[in-house]
Amino acid sequence: MSEHDFKPLTYNENQIDEKLVREKLGARLVNIAYDSAQPVLEITRDGWVEAARILRDTPGLKYNFFSDITAADLMKMKDFDPDKRFMVVAVLYSIEHKRRIRLKTYVPEDDCRCPSLTGIFDGAHITEREAYDMFGIRFDGHPNLKRLLTPEYMKYHPLRKDYPVTGRGERDNFPQYEEIQ
């Protein structure tokens, strides 16, 4: 077997019906790519919620289990575009078809908002709060968008690339507790 005969592993859970996905999502779908053999659907920000609803409700797809939402700050990338500063990524799973898919959309630096998936997936409540807390991405329509891991009074978002590694002094303001002897 030569190096040219090598084919990456593919798993059944990564198989998607691209034709059906393209047909159902229409203009909401920007691109289908594969990362580590897993399908990644790039969705327009305006089509984010409706795309998730379609993927959940379409019989041939049925991505009805919400796994996660996370984000990435792309500010330090070589080809940085302020209109795509943040990438929001949702991971969905089809229990019926035993398939996994990732959705991604971009959030601009000057309008750091993304529609909330909480109306479609209850599991999005906590993970959207975490992305808000760490990156400052506001999820429009979230019923209780407040900080989850840092104090409410904190003005910054620690996973942004422009946030200093040592912080901005906010740790000095955390309540101090005396050691119990």
Secondary structure, DSSP 8 states (H G I E B T S, - for coil): --GGG------GGG---HHHHHHHHGGGEEEEEEETTEEEEEE-STTHHHHHHHHHH-TTT---EEEEEEEEE-TTSTT--GGGSEEEEEEEEETTTTEEEEEEEEE-TTS-EEE--TTT-TTHHHHHHHHHHHH--EEET-TT---SSS-TT--S-TTSTTS-TT-SSGGGGS-------
